[in-house]
Amino acid sequence: MTPRQMLAVVLHPVHLGRTGLVALLVGLWLTLFNQGTQLLVWPWSAPLVFKIAMNVITPFVVANLGLMSRQAESKVDALSSVVSPRPLPMVQELRSENTTR
């Protein structure tokens, strides 16, 4: 995936809404859990604001990496079915190992 394609996936309104919601919910939980008592003290220090920002940015990045991984995986699956309509030998081998267990 090129950087332009990645940006298009991340900024797609549906994806942005979902990953943004995940980031806000997880970020809120992490902030309350890890910095709960510090949030009550005013004014907030620069390190606290940085921690809060990282608590939101990190799940946003992770959610988007998962999304891009899924996008790339579906393209590989589509490409492999065009190139080789039957499963590759290694895939067949893995499938047969799983069925014998």
Backbone torsions as a table, in degrees:
resi	resn	phi	psi	omega
1	MET	NA	131.4	179.1
2	THR	-79.9	160.0	177.4
3	PRO	-56.3	-36.7	178.9
4	ARG	-65.2	-40.8	178.0
5	GLN	-66.6	-40.3	178.2
6	MET	-60.8	-44.9	179.8
7	LEU	-63.0	-39.3	177.8
8	ALA	-63.0	-40.0	178.5
9	VAL	-66.2	-46.8	-177.6
10	VAL	-63.7	-40.7	-174.9
11	LEU	-88.7	-0.2	175.9
12	HIS	-60.3	130.9	-173.7
13	PRO	-53.0	-41.2	179.9
14	VAL	-66.4	-46.7	-179.5
15	HIS	-65.8	-42.6	-179.0
16	LEU	-62.6	-38.8	178.1
17	GLY	-64.3	-44.3	-178.5
18	ARG	-69.7	-48.7	-178.5
19	THR	-68.5	-33.3	176.4
20	GLY	-65.1	-42.2	178.3
21	LEU	-64.4	-43.5	177.1
22	VAL	-59.3	-46.4	-178.8
23	ALA	-61.6	-42.9	-179.5
24	LEU	-66.3	-44.6	-179.2
25	LEU	-66.4	-47.8	-179.9
26	VAL	-67.6	-42.0	178.5
27	GLY	-61.8	-41.0	177.2
28	LEU	-62.8	-46.1	179.6
29	TRP	-61.3	-47.7	-179.7
30	LEU	-61.5	-41.2	-179.5
31	THR	-65.3	-46.2	179.4
32	LEU	-64.0	-40.2	-177.8
33	PHE	-70.6	-44.3	-173.7
34	ASN	-89.9	-31.9	-176.3
35	GLN	-123.3	21.4	-173.8
36	GLY	-48.9	-53.1	-176.9
37	THR	-70.8	-31.1	179.5
38	GLN	-69.7	-23.2	180.0
39	LEU	-68.1	-23.2	-177.6
40	LEU	-80.6	-14.7	-177.8
41	VAL	-92.3	125.1	179.9
42	TRP	-113.5	141.1	-1.0
43	PRO	-80.3	154.8	178.6
44	TRP	-73.9	142.4	178.6
45	SER	-81.6	161.8	178.6
46	ALA	-60.6	-42.4	177.7
47	PRO	-62.3	-34.4	178.7
48	LEU	-67.4	-43.5	178.5
49	VAL	-62.4	-39.7	177.4
50	PHE	-62.0	-43.6	179.4
51	LYS	-63.1	-41.5	178.5
52	ILE	-62.1	-45.4	179.1
53	ALA	-60.8	-43.1	179.9
54	MET	-66.5	-32.4	177.6
55	ASN	-65.1	-24.7	177.8
56	VAL	-94.6	-41.2	-176.9
57	ILE	-66.2	-40.5	-176.7
58	THR	-60.5	-51.3	178.1
59	PRO	-65.7	-27.9	176.3
60	PHE	-64.4	-44.9	179.1
61	VAL	-65.4	-44.6	-178.9
62	VAL	-63.3	-43.5	179.1
63	ALA	-62.5	-39.8	179.2
64	ASN	-71.4	-35.2	175.5
65	LEU	-63.3	-41.3	176.3
66	GLY	-62.8	-40.9	178.1
67	LEU	-63.5	-46.4	179.7
68	MET	-66.1	-35.6	177.4
69	SER	-62.4	-43.4	179.1
70	ARG	-65.4	-40.2	178.2
71	GLN	-61.9	-46.1	-179.4
72	ALA	-65.2	-39.5	-179.7
73	GLU	-63.1	-42.8	-179.2
74	SER	-66.9	-33.7	176.7
75	LYS	-69.0	-38.0	177.8
76	VAL	-66.1	-42.7	177.6
77	ASP	-60.6	-43.3	179.9
78	ALA	-65.2	-42.2	-179.6
79	LEU	-66.0	-41.5	-178.3
80	SER	-67.0	-31.9	178.2
81	SER	-73.1	-27.5	177.0
82	VAL	-76.5	-44.2	-177.9
83	VAL	-72.1	-44.8	-176.5
84	SER	-135.7	98.4	-176.6
85	PRO	-62.8	-22.6	175.9
86	ARG	-101.9	154.0	-177.6
87	PRO	-59.0	147.4	177.0
88	LEU	-64.4	153.3	-177.1
89	PRO	-54.5	-39.4	-179.1
90	MET	-65.5	-37.5	178.3
91	VAL	-66.7	-42.5	178.2
92	GLN	-61.5	-39.8	179.7
93	GLU	-63.7	-44.0	179.6
94	LEU	-64.9	-40.9	179.3
95	ARG	-62.9	-41.3	-178.8
96	SER	-69.0	-32.8	176.6
97	GLU	-66.4	-39.0	-178.3
98	ASN	-70.5	-32.2	-178.9
99	THR	-77.9	-23.6	-178.8
100	THR	-84.0	-11.1	-179.5
101	ARG	-76.6	NA	NA
